[in-house]
Amino acid sequence: MTSVSDFLAARLRAWDVDRVFGFPGRDTDALVTALSGGRDTPEFVQVRHEESAALMACAHAKLTGGVGCCLAPSGSGALHLLSGLYDAALDRRPVVALVGHQPLPAHGGRRPAIETVPHFTEVSASCEAVFDPAVAGTALDRAFRAALSERGVATLLIPGAVLRAGAPRSPRTTDQSAPVPPRPPLRPPAERDVRRAADVLNAGRRVAVVVGPGAAGASGQVAGLAELLGAGVARTPLARDVLPDDLPYAAGTAGPFGSAVAAALLRDCDTLLLVGAEDLDVRVVPEQARRRIVAVDTDAGDSPWGPDASFAARVTGDAATALETLVPLLHRKSGRRWRADVQRAVREWRAEGHSKAHRFFGMAINPRSVVAELSARLPDRAVVVADSGSAMDWWTRHLELRTGMRAALSGHLATPGAAVAYAVAARLALPERPVIALVGDGAMQAGGMNELITVRRHLERLAGLPPTVFCVLNNEDLSRLTWERRKTAGNPRIPATGEVPAVSYAGYARLLGLPGIRCTRPGQVGDVWEHALAGRGPMLLEFMVDGDTPPDWAEFHGPAGARAPSLTHRAGGLLRRRITASVGGLPGSA
């Protein structure tokens, strides 16, 4: 007799789920067994921690555009899953979580189970407990539709008794046809809103564009619009791969830890276009009243200022469709001084980055050089994921992505150790692409080391694929926290809170049976990357880097870019100097 678990496994396949990331437990064993049934069911990928399962599901959704799926048993396993699910919830990625459930005792007494419903209700767009085997299939369909339509987490809490029960032969559970609709329909923008947006943008003299993850399918339209308006373009951290870095007007990442050019661009513009920039940190847009803002979002609630924000113009609908409608209404700017200033500033910013990456003090490896040397050798169609902390600083500053490359990170939650989980998900979802993970030593100890065991578990399968490189930047310090203290309080190091225990990560990889290389000399960085990227299968590279190398944000500006020089001054060469003023901002460009 077909069980509910068998039916759900088949139903997951109907939703185009290729794999379910999870950790087994007694109340979910029936579903895990069903997922191990062969080609007709999704693959069950056992991980070392439930948080990693949710992170992998989120990364899968980010990199494929589909729905990620994870599984955890009840009790502590369910609680562990929660932290990873917040990554999907905050970054707005569709993930379905299947969680074992122990109902609370009906007659009081000692409580042997954790009341998980309130916890999952908070993180989920939809949370449903299933107690009737006859409705399990329809409940799963509702979860997938909720995850897709709300772009968030949908959770099913299913007792082990339900998963082990026979699937009743009824129309609700025997229909295994493809679910309909698989995705919410695209919403066309209102013509009046598009015309209003065109009027505002045509009137602007200094236009800046910020693209977010909502613009992922509109890169061509963004480039065409920027050319017409003579605009500079910045990206949010979650939109790192929406546009290639070789565009002459691409100003880097807009964020509290973003680029100096992006900070100046946002401060000096008189008109700001936001395209799918739901993850923009509003602190980087100083004095909102000084500039006219046009927002293009899928939903009104996607605005980083909230659904009730007032803009000069707002267009609601699919970003690509909206821009295709908007571009024919735009006039090519005759005056190109602003564009010339942007492009000069970008050139000098990149030249400064190249110079900084090739500075060395003593025998210590400059962490900037590690990412710069990778960038110079990055294979076509590579996927590069970064962790939180200083690894993200160098990923943002020195990694130059080309067309067709992908990038991802844990955005709002900035989960330490997420890059290893993201890399595992990328490796399984995109087997034909090279995958590189940039991880700090603190993040590696926070969870990344455990998931290297997952990599080892699949070594035979991964050995023949393009390289999967785990790059550990080892400075034996929580570098991001240290530099935040240096910048705000002038306190360089607090050993109890900043130091990271010394570990040989390459030695640990070799202990697991994975190739591991430790690099201690600056002159060998490029050769080490050449060797790793020329191979196949997984490898760990450990670079002993200088913890006293400051990121850009610790040098020139605060959260709102207040100390960044103006764009015209930057284009004139001021970028090459250390900005020491601590008040106000320099005058905006004309």
FIKOLLO-252072 format. One line per field, with one value per residue (C-alpha): residue number from 1; residue in three letters; x, y, z. Coordinates in steps of 0.2 Angstrom, whole numbers. Last residue first. Layout:
<voses>
nr <- [NUM / ...]
rest <- [ALA / ...]
east <- [X / ...]
north <- [Y / ...]
up <- [Z / ...]
</voses>
This chain:
<voses>
nr <- [590 / 589 / 588 / 587 / 586 / 585 / 584 / 583 / 582 / 581 / 580 / 579 / 578 / 577 / 576 / 575 / 574 / 573 / 572 / 571 / 570 / 569 / 568 / 567 / 566 / 565 / 564 / 563 / 562 / 561 / 560 / 559 / 558 / 557 / 556 / 555 / 554 / 553 / 552 / 551 / 550 / 549 / 548 / 547 / 546 / 545 / 544 / 543 / 542 / 541 / 540 / 539 / 538 / 537 / 536 / 535 / 534 / 533 / 532 / 531 / 530 / 529 / 528 / 527 / 526 / 525 / 524 / 523 / 522 / 521 / 520 / 519 / 518 / 517 / 516 / 515 / 514 / 513 / 512 / 511 / 510 / 509 / 508 / 507 / 506 / 505 / 504 / 503 / 502 / 501 / 500 / 499 / 498 / 497 / 496 / 495 / 494 / 493 / 492 / 491 / 490 / 489 / 488 / 487 / 486 / 485 / 484 / 483 / 482 / 481 / 480 / 479 / 478 / 477 / 476 / 475 / 474 / 473 / 472 / 471 / 470 / 469 / 468 / 467 / 466 / 465 / 464 / 463 / 462 / 461 / 460 / 459 / 458 / 457 / 456 / 455 / 454 / 453 / 452 / 451 / 450 / 449 / 448 / 447 / 446 / 445 / 444 / 443 / 442 / 441 / 440 / 439 / 438 / 437 / 436 / 435 / 434 / 433 / 432 / 431 / 430 / 429 / 428 / 427 / 426 / 425 / 424 / 423 / 422 / 421 / 420 / 419 / 418 / 417 / 416 / 415 / 414 / 413 / 412 / 411 / 410 / 409 / 408 / 407 / 406 / 405 / 404 / 403 / 402 / 401 / 400 / 399 / 398 / 397 / 396 / 395 / 394 / 393 / 392 / 391 / 390 / 389 / 388 / 387 / 386 / 385 / 384 / 383 / 382 / 381 / 380 / 379 / 378 / 377 / 376 / 375 / 374 / 373 / 372 / 371 / 370 / 369 / 368 / 367 / 366 / 365 / 364 / 363 / 362 / 361 / 360 / 359 / 358 / 357 / 356 / 355 / 354 / 353 / 352 / 351 / 350 / 349 / 348 / 347 / 346 / 345 / 344 / 343 / 342 / 341 / 340 / 339 / 338 / 337 / 336 / 335 / 334 / 333 / 332 / 331 / 330 / 329 / 328 / 327 / 326 / 325 / 324 / 323 / 322 / 321 / 320 / 319 / 318 / 317 / 316 / 315 / 314 / 313 / 312 / 311 / 310 / 309 / 308 / 307 / 306 / 305 / 304 / 303 / 302 / 301 / 300 / 299 / 298 / 297 / 296 / 295 / 294 / 293 / 292 / 291 / 290 / 289 / 288 / 287 / 286 / 285 / 284 / 283 / 282 / 281 / 280 / 279 / 278 / 277 / 276 / 275 / 274 / 273 / 272 / 271 / 270 / 269 / 268 / 267 / 266 / 265 / 264 / 263 / 262 / 261 / 260 / 259 / 258 / 257 / 256 / 255 / 254 / 253 / 252 / 251 / 250 / 249 / 248 / 247 / 246 / 245 / 244 / 243 / 242 / 241 / 240 / 239 / 238 / 237 / 236 / 235 / 234 / 233 / 232 / 231 / 230 / 229 / 228 / 227 / 226 / 225 / 224 / 223 / 222 / 221 / 220 / 219 / 218 / 217 / 216 / 215 / 214 / 213 / 212 / 211 / 210 / 209 / 208 / 207 / 206 / 205 / 204 / 203 / 202 / 201 / 200 / 199 / 198 / 197 / 196 / 195 / 194 / 193 / 192 / 191 / 190 / 189 / 188 / 187 / 186 / 185 / 184 / 183 / 182 / 181 / 180 / 179 / 178 / 177 / 176 / 175 / 174 / 173 / 172 / 171 / 170 / 169 / 168 / 167 / 166 / 165 / 164 / 163 / 162 / 161 / 160 / 159 / 158 / 157 / 156 / 155 / 154 / 153 / 152 / 151 / 150 / 149 / 148 / 147 / 146 / 145 / 144 / 143 / 142 / 141 / 140 / 139 / 138 / 137 / 136 / 135 / 134 / 133 / 132 / 131 / 130 / 129 / 128 / 127 / 126 / 125 / 124 / 123 / 122 / 121 / 120 / 119 / 118 / 117 / 116 / 115 / 114 / 113 / 112 / 111 / 110 / 109 / 108 / 107 / 106 / 105 / 104 / 103 / 102 / 101 / 100 / 99 / 98 / 97 / 96 / 95 / 94 / 93 / 92 / 91 / 90 / 89 / 88 / 87 / 86 / 85 / 84 / 83 / 82 / 81 / 80 / 79 / 78 / 77 / 76 / 75 / 74 / 73 / 72 / 71 / 70 / 69 / 68 / 67 / 66 / 65 / 64 / 63 / 62 / 61 / 60 / 59 / 58 / 57 / 56 / 55 / 54 / 53 / 52 / 51 / 50 / 49 / 48 / 47 / 46 / 45 / 44 / 43 / 42 / 41 / 40 / 39 / 38 / 37 / 36 / 35 / 34 / 33 / 32 / 31 / 30 / 29 / 28 / 27 / 26 / 25 / 24 / 23 / 22 / 21 / 20 / 19 / 18 / 17 / 16 / 15 / 14 / 13 / 12 / 11 / 10 / 9 / 8 / 7 / 6 / 5 / 4 / 3 / 2 / 1]
rest <- [ALA / SER / GLY / PRO / LEU / GLY / GLY / VAL / SER / ALA / THR / ILE / ARG / ARG / ARG / LEU / LEU / GLY / GLY / ALA / ARG / HIS / THR / LEU / SER / PRO / ALA / ARG / ALA / GLY / ALA / PRO / GLY / HIS / PHE / GLU / ALA / TRP / ASP / PRO / PRO / THR / ASP / GLY / ASP / VAL / MET / PHE / GLU / LEU / LEU / MET / PRO / GLY / ARG / GLY / ALA / LEU / ALA / HIS / GLU / TRP / VAL / ASP / GLY / VAL / GLN / GLY / PRO / ARG / THR / CYS / ARG / ILE / GLY / PRO / LEU / GLY / LEU / LEU / ARG / ALA / TYR / GLY / ALA / TYR / SER / VAL / ALA / PRO / VAL / GLU / GLY / THR / ALA / PRO / ILE / ARG / PRO / ASN / GLY / ALA / THR / LYS / ARG / ARG / GLU / TRP / THR / LEU / ARG / SER / LEU / ASP / GLU / ASN / ASN / LEU / VAL / CYS / PHE / VAL / THR / PRO / PRO / LEU / GLY / ALA / LEU / ARG / GLU / LEU / HIS / ARG / ARG / VAL / THR / ILE / LEU / GLU / ASN / MET / GLY / GLY / ALA / GLN / MET / ALA / GLY / ASP / GLY / VAL / LEU / ALA / ILE / VAL / PRO / ARG / GLU / PRO / LEU / ALA / LEU / ARG / ALA / ALA / VAL / ALA / TYR / ALA / VAL / ALA / ALA / GLY / PRO / THR / ALA / LEU / HIS / GLY / SER / LEU / ALA / ALA / ARG / MET / GLY / THR / ARG / LEU / GLU / LEU / HIS / ARG / THR / TRP / TRP / ASP / MET / ALA / SER / GLY / SER / ASP / ALA / VAL / VAL / VAL / ALA / ARG / ASP / PRO / LEU / ARG / ALA / SER / LEU / GLU / ALA / VAL / VAL / SER / ARG / PRO / ASN / ILE / ALA / MET / GLY / PHE / PHE / ARG / HIS / ALA / LYS / SER / HIS / GLY / GLU / ALA / ARG / TRP / GLU / ARG / VAL / ALA / ARG / GLN / VAL / ASP / ALA / ARG / TRP / ARG / ARG / GLY / SER / LYS / ARG / HIS / LEU / LEU / PRO / VAL / LEU / THR / GLU / LEU / ALA / THR / ALA / ALA / ASP / GLY / THR / VAL / ARG / ALA / ALA / PHE / SER / ALA / ASP / PRO / GLY / TRP / PRO / SER / ASP / GLY / ALA / ASP / THR / ASP / VAL / ALA / VAL / ILE / ARG / ARG / ARG / ALA / GLN / GLU / PRO / VAL / VAL / ARG / VAL / ASP / LEU / ASP / GLU / ALA / GLY / VAL / LEU / LEU / LEU / THR / ASP / CYS / ASP / ARG / LEU / LEU / ALA / ALA / ALA / VAL / ALA / SER / GLY / PHE / PRO / GLY / ALA / THR / GLY / ALA / ALA / TYR / PRO / LEU / ASP / ASP / PRO / LEU / VAL / ASP / ARG / ALA / LEU / PRO / THR / ARG / ALA / VAL / GLY / ALA / GLY / LEU / LEU / GLU / ALA / LEU / GLY / ALA / VAL / GLN / GLY / SER / ALA / GLY / ALA / ALA / GLY / PRO / GLY / VAL / VAL / VAL / ALA / VAL / ARG / ARG / GLY / ALA / ASN / LEU / VAL / ASP / ALA / ALA / ARG / ARG / VAL / ASP / ARG / GLU / ALA / PRO / PRO / ARG / LEU / PRO / PRO / ARG / PRO / PRO / VAL / PRO / ALA / SER / GLN / ASP / THR / THR / ARG / PRO / SER / ARG / PRO / ALA / GLY / ALA / ARG / LEU / VAL / ALA / GLY / PRO / ILE / LEU / LEU / THR / ALA / VAL / GLY / ARG / GLU / SER / LEU / ALA / ALA / ARG / PHE / ALA / ARG / ASP / LEU / ALA / THR / GLY / ALA / VAL / ALA / PRO / ASP / PHE / VAL / ALA / GLU / CYS / SER / ALA / SER / VAL / GLU / THR / PHE / HIS / PRO / VAL / THR / GLU / ILE / ALA / PRO / ARG / ARG / GLY / GLY / HIS / ALA / PRO / LEU / PRO / GLN / HIS / GLY / VAL / LEU / ALA / VAL / VAL / PRO / ARG / ARG / ASP / LEU / ALA / ALA / ASP / TYR / LEU / GLY / SER / LEU / LEU / HIS / LEU / ALA / GLY / SER / GLY / SER / PRO / ALA / LEU / CYS / CYS / GLY / VAL / GLY / GLY / THR / LEU / LYS / ALA / HIS / ALA / CYS / ALA / MET / LEU / ALA / ALA / SER / GLU / GLU / HIS / ARG / VAL / GLN / VAL / PHE / GLU / PRO / THR / ASP / ARG / GLY / GLY / SER / LEU / ALA / THR / VAL / LEU / ALA / ASP / THR / ASP / ARG / GLY / PRO / PHE / GLY / PHE / VAL / ARG / ASP / VAL / ASP / TRP / ALA / ARG / LEU / ARG / ALA / ALA / LEU / PHE / ASP / SER / VAL / SER / THR / MET]
east <- [133 / 141 / 137 / 147 / 158 / 149 / 147 / 160 / 174 / 187 / 201 / 199 / 214 / 219 / 218 / 199 / 202 / 207 / 196 / 182 / 181 / 179 / 165 / 157 / 158 / 170 / 163 / 162 / 144 / 142 / 126 / 134 / 150 / 164 / 182 / 193 / 183 / 172 / 187 / 191 / 207 / 222 / 227 / 221 / 235 / 231 / 236 / 227 / 219 / 213 / 201 / 197 / 182 / 181 / 191 / 208 / 213 / 205 / 215 / 232 / 229 / 223 / 239 / 250 / 241 / 244 / 262 / 270 / 261 / 268 / 258 / 247 / 239 / 233 / 219 / 213 / 199 / 200 / 193 / 209 / 215 / 202 / 206 / 225 / 219 / 209 / 224 / 215 / 220 / 206 / 198 / 201 / 189 / 178 / 190 / 205 / 197 / 207 / 209 / 198 / 196 / 178 / 168 / 181 / 192 / 177 / 169 / 187 / 187 / 170 / 173 / 190 / 184 / 202 / 214 / 219 / 213 / 204 / 197 / 194 / 183 / 185 / 172 / 181 / 171 / 164 / 173 / 176 / 159 / 150 / 165 / 166 / 148 / 151 / 166 / 156 / 144 / 159 / 164 / 147 / 154 / 168 / 157 / 147 / 154 / 172 / 172 / 163 / 178 / 191 / 183 / 175 / 175 / 166 / 170 / 159 / 164 / 148 / 142 / 134 / 123 / 110 / 122 / 137 / 127 / 119 / 136 / 142 / 128 / 131 / 149 / 145 / 133 / 146 / 141 / 123 / 122 / 103 / 99 / 110 / 116 / 127 / 125 / 135 / 133 / 143 / 135 / 141 / 157 / 160 / 174 / 178 / 189 / 177 / 162 / 170 / 184 / 171 / 161 / 176 / 178 / 162 / 147 / 151 / 153 / 147 / 155 / 147 / 158 / 150 / 167 / 182 / 189 / 207 / 209 / 195 / 205 / 220 / 210 / 201 / 218 / 226 / 213 / 218 / 236 / 247 / 259 / 278 / 282 / 269 / 261 / 252 / 245 / 227 / 227 / 234 / 220 / 207 / 214 / 213 / 195 / 190 / 199 / 189 / 173 / 175 / 179 / 164 / 153 / 160 / 157 / 139 / 136 / 144 / 134 / 122 / 110 / 101 / 92 / 74 / 64 / 46 / 53 / 62 / 47 / 37 / 52 / 56 / 39 / 40 / 57 / 53 / 36 / 24 / 21 / 28 / 30 / 33 / 39 / 39 / 29 / 32 / 17 / 22 / 39 / 55 / 64 / 49 / 43 / 26 / 20 / 23 / 34 / 44 / 49 / 53 / 56 / 64 / 66 / 81 / 84 / 69 / 78 / 92 / 105 / 102 / 114 / 104 / 89 / 98 / 92 / 85 / 69 / 79 / 68 / 73 / 76 / 78 / 86 / 85 / 95 / 111 / 125 / 122 / 118 / 133 / 144 / 140 / 141 / 158 / 164 / 159 / 148 / 149 / 134 / 126 / 127 / 138 / 149 / 148 / 144 / 146 / 160 / 152 / 165 / 157 / 143 / 125 / 112 / 127 / 129 / 110 / 109 / 122 / 112 / 119 / 124 / 121 / 127 / 115 / 118 / 99 / 99 / 113 / 106 / 90 / 98 / 108 / 93 / 83 / 97 / 98 / 80 / 78 / 87 / 79 / 70 / 86 / 91 / 96 / 100 / 100 / 107 / 101 / 110 / 99 / 82 / 67 / 67 / 67 / 52 / 42 / 46 / 40 / 23 / 21 / 24 / 12 / -2 / 1 / -1 / 12 / 8 / 7 / 16 / 6 / 9 / 20 / 16 / -3 / -7 / 1 / 7 / -4 / -3 / -21 / -23 / -23 / -38 / -47 / -48 / -38 / -32 / -13 / -8 / -1 / 17 / 18 / 3 / 9 / 26 / 17 / 17 / 21 / 21 / 30 / 30 / 44 / 45 / 41 / 23 / 16 / 29 / 30 / 11 / 9 / 21 / 13 / -5 / 1 / 8 / -8 / -18 / -7 / -8 / -27 / -32 / -18 / -27 / -16 / -7 / -1 / 0 / 12 / 11 / 21 / 33 / 45 / 33 / 21 / 36 / 39 / 21 / 18 / 34 / 26 / 41 / 36 / 37 / 26 / 24 / 6 / -8 / -22 / -21 / -2 / 6 / 7 / 24 / 28 / 41 / 45 / 44 / 50 / 45 / 57 / 53 / 66 / 62 / 79 / 72 / 62 / 75 / 88 / 75 / 73 / 92 / 88 / 72 / 80 / 89 / 72 / 65 / 80 / 78 / 61 / 53 / 63 / 69 / 67 / 71 / 65 / 70 / 58 / 64 / 74 / 89 / 103 / 92 / 80 / 95 / 103 / 88 / 87 / 105 / 103 / 88 / 98 / 113 / 102 / 97 / 115 / 127 / 117 / 108 / 103 / 87 / 85 / 68 / 57 / 55 / 73 / 76 / 66 / 77 / 64 / 52 / 64 / 66 / 47 / 46 / 60 / 52 / 46 / 62 / 74 / 84 / 93 / 88 / 90 / 77 / 82 / 76 / 59 / 50 / 33 / 28 / 43 / 37 / 21 / 30 / 38 / 22 / 13 / 27 / 26 / 7 / 10 / 6 / 0]
north <- [352 / 339 / 339 / 349 / 338 / 329 / 334 / 332 / 319 / 324 / 312 / 306 / 296 / 301 / 292 / 295 / 313 / 311 / 322 / 309 / 309 / 328 / 327 / 312 / 320 / 314 / 300 / 306 / 305 / 288 / 284 / 270 / 280 / 284 / 283 / 271 / 258 / 256 / 252 / 237 / 238 / 226 / 223 / 205 / 200 / 184 / 165 / 158 / 141 / 133 / 118 / 107 / 99 / 91 / 95 / 104 / 119 / 131 / 124 / 125 / 142 / 148 / 142 / 150 / 167 / 166 / 160 / 177 / 182 / 168 / 157 / 146 / 131 / 118 / 105 / 90 / 81 / 65 / 71 / 73 / 82 / 95 / 97 / 100 / 113 / 121 / 122 / 129 / 143 / 149 / 165 / 181 / 195 / 194 / 189 / 197 / 214 / 222 / 239 / 250 / 267 / 267 / 268 / 263 / 252 / 243 / 240 / 234 / 221 / 215 / 213 / 204 / 191 / 186 / 171 / 179 / 164 / 168 / 151 / 147 / 132 / 128 / 117 / 113 / 106 / 89 / 72 / 72 / 77 / 60 / 51 / 65 / 65 / 61 / 72 / 87 / 83 / 82 / 99 / 104 / 103 / 114 / 128 / 129 / 144 / 138 / 143 / 159 / 163 / 158 / 169 / 161 / 164 / 149 / 145 / 135 / 130 / 127 / 111 / 103 / 118 / 112 / 100 / 112 / 127 / 119 / 114 / 131 / 139 / 127 / 133 / 151 / 151 / 149 / 165 / 170 / 187 / 188 / 202 / 195 / 177 / 176 / 173 / 176 / 170 / 172 / 173 / 191 / 194 / 196 / 207 / 202 / 215 / 226 / 216 / 199 / 208 / 215 / 199 / 189 / 202 / 197 / 187 / 173 / 174 / 163 / 163 / 154 / 152 / 154 / 157 / 153 / 167 / 169 / 188 / 187 / 174 / 185 / 200 / 189 / 183 / 200 / 209 / 197 / 204 / 189 / 192 / 191 / 210 / 222 / 219 / 231 / 223 / 223 / 241 / 246 / 236 / 244 / 261 / 258 / 252 / 268 / 278 / 270 / 271 / 290 / 293 / 284 / 293 / 310 / 307 / 301 / 317 / 328 / 319 / 333 / 328 / 315 / 302 / 304 / 291 / 285 / 270 / 264 / 263 / 249 / 238 / 244 / 238 / 221 / 218 / 223 / 214 / 225 / 241 / 257 / 271 / 290 / 304 / 292 / 291 / 276 / 267 / 249 / 250 / 261 / 246 / 245 / 227 / 231 / 239 / 223 / 218 / 234 / 249 / 264 / 282 / 294 / 312 / 319 / 331 / 324 / 307 / 316 / 302 / 286 / 274 / 272 / 265 / 248 / 241 / 224 / 228 / 235 / 228 / 243 / 259 / 275 / 290 / 308 / 322 / 312 / 317 / 307 / 291 / 292 / 297 / 281 / 270 / 277 / 273 / 255 / 246 / 241 / 251 / 247 / 251 / 239 / 243 / 259 / 251 / 265 / 258 / 241 / 227 / 222 / 213 / 217 / 206 / 197 / 207 / 208 / 202 / 215 / 229 / 235 / 253 / 260 / 277 / 286 / 294 / 293 / 284 / 272 / 268 / 263 / 251 / 243 / 241 / 234 / 221 / 216 / 214 / 196 / 199 / 216 / 210 / 205 / 224 / 237 / 255 / 268 / 286 / 301 / 318 / 330 / 323 / 329 / 314 / 302 / 311 / 312 / 293 / 288 / 297 / 289 / 272 / 275 / 280 / 265 / 253 / 240 / 222 / 209 / 192 / 177 / 168 / 152 / 134 / 136 / 122 / 107 / 94 / 78 / 67 / 65 / 51 / 61 / 73 / 62 / 48 / 32 / 35 / 36 / 23 / 31 / 32 / 51 / 54 / 44 / 54 / 70 / 83 / 101 / 109 / 126 / 139 / 151 / 166 / 174 / 177 / 169 / 156 / 150 / 151 / 140 / 128 / 127 / 125 / 111 / 102 / 104 / 97 / 82 / 79 / 81 / 63 / 59 / 70 / 78 / 91 / 107 / 122 / 137 / 150 / 166 / 157 / 164 / 169 / 154 / 142 / 148 / 148 / 130 / 122 / 119 / 108 / 90 / 80 / 92 / 85 / 84 / 92 / 80 / 82 / 80 / 92 / 85 / 80 / 86 / 82 / 97 / 99 / 116 / 124 / 138 / 153 / 167 / 183 / 188 / 190 / 174 / 163 / 168 / 166 / 148 / 145 / 150 / 140 / 123 / 122 / 123 / 109 / 98 / 102 / 95 / 88 / 81 / 92 / 93 / 106 / 112 / 126 / 132 / 138 / 153 / 142 / 151 / 160 / 145 / 133 / 145 / 145 / 126 / 125 / 138 / 127 / 111 / 120 / 125 / 107 / 102 / 89 / 87 / 72 / 76 / 67 / 66 / 70 / 55 / 45 / 42 / 31 / 28 / 37 / 51 / 38 / 32 / 51 / 52 / 37 / 43 / 59 / 55 / 46 / 59 / 62 / 78 / 88 / 95 / 89 / 87 / 89 / 98 / 101 / 103 / 86 / 79 / 85 / 76 / 59 / 61 / 67 / 51 / 39 / 48 / 46 / 28 / 17 / 0]
up <- [-53 / -41 / -23 / -10 / 1 / 15 / 33 / 46 / 49 / 37 / 35 / 18 / 12 / -5 / -21 / -22 / -24 / -42 / -52 / -54 / -35 / -34 / -46 / -37 / -20 / -7 / 4 / 22 / 24 / 15 / 26 / 36 / 38 / 26 / 21 / 29 / 38 / 23 / 12 / 21 / 33 / 31 / 49 / 49 / 36 / 28 / 29 / 14 / 16 / 0 / 1 / -14 / -22 / -39 / -54 / -57 / -67 / -54 / -40 / -48 / -55 / -38 / -30 / -43 / -40 / -21 / -22 / -21 / -5 / 5 / 17 / 7 / 14 / 2 / 5 / -5 / 3 / 13 / 29 / 37 / 22 / 24 / 43 / 38 / 25 / 39 / 51 / 66 / 78 / 89 / 83 / 92 / 92 / 108 / 122 / 113 / 112 / 97 / 89 / 101 / 91 / 96 / 80 / 67 / 77 / 84 / 67 / 61 / 75 / 71 / 53 / 57 / 69 / 71 / 67 / 50 / 40 / 23 / 19 / 0 / -3 / -21 / -30 / -47 / -62 / -59 / -59 / -41 / -36 / -36 / -28 / -15 / -10 / 9 / 8 / 4 / 18 / 30 / 23 / 30 / 48 / 45 / 38 / 54 / 65 / 63 / 44 / 49 / 60 / 48 / 34 / 19 / 0 / -9 / -27 / -39 / -56 / -67 / -75 / -59 / -56 / -43 / -34 / -33 / -29 / -14 / -8 / -11 / -1 / 14 / 13 / 11 / 26 / 39 / 48 / 44 / 36 / 41 / 28 / 14 / 15 / 0 / -19 / -35 / -53 / -69 / -86 / -90 / -80 / -62 / -55 / -37 / -29 / -18 / -15 / -13 / -2 / 10 / 10 / 16 / 29 / 38 / 30 / 19 / 0 / -15 / -32 / -46 / -62 / -79 / -87 / -76 / -64 / -66 / -64 / -51 / -41 / -40 / -35 / -21 / -14 / -17 / -5 / 9 / 8 / 12 / 27 / 23 / 26 / 21 / 4 / -8 / -24 / -19 / -14 / -32 / -40 / -29 / -33 / -51 / -49 / -40 / -53 / -67 / -58 / -54 / -72 / -78 / -66 / -70 / -89 / -85 / -76 / -90 / -103 / -108 / -122 / -111 / -122 / -120 / -111 / -117 / -126 / -110 / -99 / -107 / -108 / -90 / -84 / -92 / -86 / -68 / -67 / -59 / -49 / -55 / -42 / -46 / -35 / -21 / -5 / 7 / 13 / 8 / 17 / 15 / 6 / -6 / -9 / -1 / -17 / -26 / -41 / -39 / -49 / -38 / -44 / -31 / -33 / -23 / -8 / 2 / 5 / 15 / 14 / 4 / 11 / 27 / 17 / 16 / -1 / 0 / -10 / -24 / -38 / -49 / -39 / -49 / -40 / -47 / -40 / -39 / -27 / -12 / -21 / -33 / -19 / -9 / -25 / -28 / -11 / -12 / 0 / 18 / 23 / 6 / -12 / -21 / -36 / -47 / -64 / -76 / -87 / -88 / -83 / -67 / -75 / -71 / -60 / -52 / -36 / -34 / -16 / -11 / -19 / -36 / -41 / -58 / -65 / -77 / -94 / -96 / -112 / -107 / -90 / -98 / -110 / -97 / -86 / -100 / -103 / -85 / -83 / -77 / -60 / -57 / -42 / -34 / -33 / -45 / -40 / -53 / -52 / -63 / -62 / -73 / -70 / -80 / -91 / -76 / -68 / -84 / -88 / -70 / -73 / -90 / -82 / -68 / -81 / -91 / -76 / -75 / -81 / -67 / -70 / -66 / -50 / -53 / -54 / -57 / -57 / -49 / -62 / -61 / -46 / -43 / -30 / -14 / -15 / -28 / -15 / -12 / 6 / 7 / 21 / 37 / 40 / 36 / 47 / 62 / 61 / 64 / 50 / 52 / 34 / 33 / 19 / 18 / 7 / -10 / -5 / -22 / -23 / -5 / -4 / -19 / -13 / 4 / -3 / -14 / 1 / 11 / -4 / -3 / 15 / 16 / 17 / 30 / 42 / 56 / 45 / 54 / 43 / 42 / 28 / 26 / 38 / 51 / 64 / 61 / 63 / 81 / 85 / 78 / 87 / 104 / 110 / 115 / 131 / 142 / 159 / 164 / 153 / 147 / 128 / 127 / 114 / 96 / 90 / 73 / 60 / 49 / 30 / 25 / 8 / 3 / -9 / -7 / 1 / 8 / 26 / 24 / 16 / 29 / 43 / 37 / 42 / 60 / 61 / 56 / 73 / 81 / 71 / 75 / 93 / 94 / 78 / 63 / 49 / 31 / 17 / 0 / -11 / -24 / -41 / -47 / -49 / -39 / -26 / -23 / -21 / -9 / 2 / 2 / 6 / 21 / 27 / 27 / 35 / 50 / 51 / 54 / 46 / 30 / 22 / 4 / 0 / -19 / -26 / -31 / -48 / -50 / -34 / -18 / -6 / -4 / 2 / 16 / 21 / 22 / 33 / 44 / 48 / 66 / 70 / 64 / 48 / 44 / 28 / 11 / -2 / -20 / -37 / -33 / -50 / -41 / -48 / -40 / -23 / -26 / -29 / -12 / -4 / -11 / -4 / 13 / 13 / 11 / -4 / 0]
</voses>
